[in-house]
Every structure is written in structure tokens, then in C-alpha cells.
Amino acid sequence: TGKNKLVALACSTGGPKALQSVIPFLPKNLDAPMILVQHMPAGFTKSMADRLNQISEINVKEAEHGDRLQKGTVYVAPGGKHMEVEKCADGSHKISLNDMPAIGGLRPCANITYDSLTKSGFDEIVCVVLTGMGADGTNGILSLGKKKPIHVISQNAESCVVYGMPKAIAEAGVVDEVVTLTDVAKTITKNVGVK
């Protein structure tokens, strides 16, 4: 495709278990970096990232401030921090973490992450919304879609622990594909390809 893509995934309640049905099924040569916001307190995201890394071909790590986004790597927002993506002068992108106040009780908040992508240099952003309470991600994806080509994948109600976040984005009318949990990985791969 020759397109410079990014996968941006948000999940909350039921997410850690759901991610075990997604991340291990992604190819290690996925032709995009992936950023992941799972609502969790500080301290829990590193062990989740390490566990996913052990059971996956794709590289998974807890994001650190200044990380350069690389294809075939999943960057997990650290609990207790907001995660933004910044475009660098050379056209690459890096992770920026901050301690802004929690939004609606959430830090990390997916809306902050999606909002930061409006200034990014990606040709397309594949937005994925999995199980979770509330509506985090929806406003960020809506604002991102006004600035960038997006492709939105949401988890179906039947396979969600809590059909809150995917329901909110579906009701906003911007979802391109609604898939069951076990089809999320192959749907992501189909949209970004392998390098």
C-alpha cells in the first residue's frame, strides 16, 4: 500500500483479558506501529505489557517518554499518565507522556491520545475500540476523523464484557467494521498489512 499507518486501540473494563485474544494474533511484521490505551492504574500496565509480549510475536512494551514509534511494536500507555503522539522534525513520531489531570477519572484517557494524532503525519489511522465502560475514545476519534483519514473497528456487543465504549462509537456513526473479539486481530492486519 505504501501508506504510513498507525493503529490506535482503546479499551477499559474487560480489556486486559480481551487483549489476550487480539495482540498474540497480530503478525510480528505488522506494517504499522500500534498504540494502546487500557484504563489501568499505575503499576499494572507494565506487567500487562510484559505478559502480552511473552505470548505474542509482535513486540509489546509499556510506552516510555520519547519512544520513537516503530512498525511491529505495540506501545501500552502507562497507568497514571496521559499518552500523546508527537511528530518529530524528521517525520518520525514519538511518545509524549504527561501528568495532566485525569479526565472523567481516567488517566490514561484515550480521547487525549486520539486528539494528539490530529497533528500527526500518518496517512491513515486505524482506530480500534474494545470492551469498556463509558464512552472514552469517541470524542477523540470524531475530532481525529475531521483532520485525518480514519478506519474505525469496534468490538461487537456479544463479545464485550461491557458494551460501553464500542457502543458509544457505533452510535456516533463512524464505525467502518463491527467485529467479534476473535476477528479483531485479523481485521487490523487486513487494514494495515504486513511489511
C-alpha positions as CSV (number, residue, x, y, z in Angstrom):
1,T,0.0,0.0,0.0
2,G,2.9,2.3,0.7
3,K,0.8,4.2,3.2
4,N,2.1,5.3,6.5
5,K,-0.4,4.0,9.0
6,L,-0.9,3.8,12.7
7,V,-3.2,1.5,14.8
8,A,-4.7,3.3,17.9
9,L,-6.6,1.0,20.3
10,A,-8.7,1.9,23.3
11,C,-10.2,-0.4,25.9
12,S,-11.3,-0.4,29.5
13,T,-13.3,-2.9,31.6
14,G,-12.6,-6.4,30.3
15,G,-9.8,-5.1,28.2
16,P,-6.8,-7.0,29.7
17,K,-8.4,-10.3,29.0
18,A,-9.8,-9.2,25.6
19,L,-6.3,-8.1,24.6
20,Q,-5.1,-11.7,25.0
21,S,-7.4,-12.6,22.1
22,V,-6.0,-9.8,20.0
23,I,-2.3,-8.9,20.5
24,P,-0.9,-12.5,20.3
25,F,-2.7,-12.9,16.9
26,L,-1.0,-9.9,15.3
27,P,1.9,-10.7,13.0
28,K,5.3,-9.5,14.2
29,N,5.9,-7.7,10.9
30,L,2.7,-5.7,11.1
31,D,3.2,-2.7,8.8
32,A,2.3,-0.1,11.4
33,P,3.1,0.8,15.0
34,M,0.3,0.4,17.4
35,I,-0.6,2.5,20.4
36,L,-2.8,1.1,23.1
37,V,-4.8,2.8,25.9
38,Q,-6.1,0.5,28.5
39,H,-7.6,2.2,31.6
40,M,-5.5,0.9,34.5
41,P,-3.8,2.4,37.5
42,A,0.0,3.0,37.6
43,G,2.0,-0.2,38.1
44,F,-0.4,-2.6,36.3
45,T,0.3,-1.7,32.7
46,K,3.9,-2.8,32.7
47,S,3.1,-6.3,33.9
48,M,0.2,-6.4,31.3
49,A,2.6,-5.3,28.5
50,D,5.3,-7.8,29.6
51,R,2.8,-10.6,29.7
52,L,1.4,-9.8,26.3
53,N,5.0,-9.5,25.0
54,Q,5.7,-13.0,26.2
55,I,2.8,-14.6,24.5
56,S,2.9,-12.5,21.2
57,E,5.1,-12.5,18.1
58,I,4.7,-8.7,17.9
59,N,6.8,-6.6,20.2
60,V,4.8,-5.2,23.2
61,K,6.2,-2.7,25.7
62,E,4.9,-0.1,28.2
63,A,5.4,3.2,26.4
64,E,8.2,5.5,27.7
65,H,8.5,9.2,27.2
66,G,10.5,9.8,24.0
67,D,9.9,6.3,22.5
68,R,10.2,6.5,18.6
69,L,7.2,4.7,17.1
70,Q,8.4,1.6,15.2
71,K,6.4,-0.7,13.0
72,G,5.7,-4.1,14.5
73,T,5.6,-2.7,18.1
74,V,2.7,-2.1,20.4
75,Y,3.1,0.8,22.9
76,V,0.9,0.5,26.0
77,A,0.1,3.8,27.7
78,P,1.4,3.6,31.3
79,G,-1.2,3.7,34.0
80,G,-1.4,7.1,35.7
81,K,-0.1,9.1,32.6
82,H,-1.7,10.5,29.5
83,M,-0.1,9.4,26.3
84,E,0.3,11.6,23.2
85,V,2.0,11.1,19.9
86,E,4.2,13.9,18.6
87,K,5.5,14.3,15.1
88,C,9.3,14.9,15.0
89,A,11.2,17.1,12.6
90,D,12.5,14.2,10.6
91,G,8.9,12.9,10.0
92,S,9.1,10.1,12.6
93,H,6.8,10.1,15.6
94,K,7.5,9.8,19.3
95,I,5.6,9.1,22.5
96,S,5.0,12.0,24.9
97,L,3.7,11.3,28.4
98,N,2.2,13.9,30.7
99,D,0.7,14.3,34.1
100,M,-2.3,16.5,33.1
101,P,-5.3,15.9,35.4
102,A,-7.4,12.8,35.0
103,I,-10.3,13.3,32.6
104,G,-13.6,11.9,34.0
105,G,-11.5,9.9,36.4
106,L,-9.3,8.5,33.6
107,R,-5.6,8.7,33.2
108,P,-4.7,7.5,30.6
109,C,-7.6,8.9,28.7
110,A,-8.0,7.6,25.1
111,N,-9.5,10.9,23.9
112,I,-6.2,12.7,24.8
113,T,-4.3,10.2,22.7
114,Y,-6.6,10.3,19.7
115,D,-6.7,14.2,19.9
116,S,-2.9,14.2,19.7
117,L,-3.0,12.3,16.4
118,T,-4.7,15.2,14.6
119,K,-1.3,16.8,14.1
120,S,0.5,13.6,13.2
121,G,1.9,12.7,9.8
122,F,0.2,9.4,9.3
123,D,-1.8,8.8,6.1
124,E,-4.4,6.8,7.9
125,I,-5.2,5.9,11.5
126,V,-6.9,2.6,12.2
127,C,-8.9,3.2,15.4
128,V,-9.9,0.2,17.4
129,V,-12.4,0.3,20.3
130,L,-12.8,-2.7,22.5
131,T,-14.8,-3.6,25.6
132,G,-15.1,-0.9,28.2
133,M,-17.4,1.2,30.4
134,G,-18.4,4.7,29.4
135,A,-17.5,6.5,26.1
136,D,-13.8,7.2,26.2
137,G,-12.3,7.4,22.7
138,T,-15.5,8.5,20.9
139,N,-14.9,12.3,21.1
140,G,-11.2,11.9,20.2
141,I,-12.0,9.7,17.2
142,L,-14.7,12.1,16.0
143,S,-12.3,15.0,16.1
144,L,-9.5,13.0,14.6
145,G,-11.7,12.0,11.7
146,K,-12.2,15.6,10.8
147,K,-8.5,16.0,10.2
148,K,-7.2,12.6,9.1
149,P,-8.4,9.6,7.2
150,I,-9.5,7.0,9.8
151,H,-10.8,3.5,9.7
152,V,-12.7,2.5,12.8
153,I,-13.1,-1.0,14.0
154,S,-15.3,-1.7,17.1
155,Q,-15.9,-4.8,19.0
156,N,-19.5,-6.3,18.8
157,A,-21.8,-6.3,21.8
158,E,-21.9,-10.1,22.1
159,S,-18.2,-10.5,22.7
160,C,-17.7,-7.4,25.1
161,V,-17.6,-7.7,28.9
162,V,-19.1,-4.2,28.9
163,Y,-20.6,-2.8,25.7
164,G,-20.0,0.8,26.6
165,M,-17.1,2.3,24.6
166,P,-17.8,0.3,21.4
167,K,-21.5,1.2,21.7
168,A,-20.7,4.9,22.0
169,I,-18.5,5.0,18.9
170,A,-21.0,2.8,17.0
171,E,-23.8,5.2,17.9
172,A,-21.7,8.2,16.7
173,G,-22.0,6.7,13.2
174,V,-18.3,6.5,12.3
175,V,-17.6,2.8,12.6
176,D,-16.4,1.0,9.4
177,E,-16.4,-2.5,10.8
178,V,-18.0,-4.2,13.8
179,V,-16.3,-7.5,14.5
180,T,-16.3,-10.1,17.2
181,L,-13.3,-10.2,19.5
182,T,-11.6,-13.1,17.8
183,D,-11.7,-11.3,14.5
184,V,-10.1,-8.1,15.7
185,A,-6.5,-9.1,15.1
186,K,-7.1,-10.2,11.5
187,T,-9.3,-7.1,10.8
188,I,-6.4,-4.9,12.0
189,T,-3.9,-6.9,9.9
190,K,-6.1,-6.7,6.8
191,N,-6.3,-2.9,7.1
192,V,-2.6,-2.2,7.7
193,G,-0.9,-5.1,6.0
194,V,2.5,-6.7,6.8
195,K,5.8,-5.4,5.7
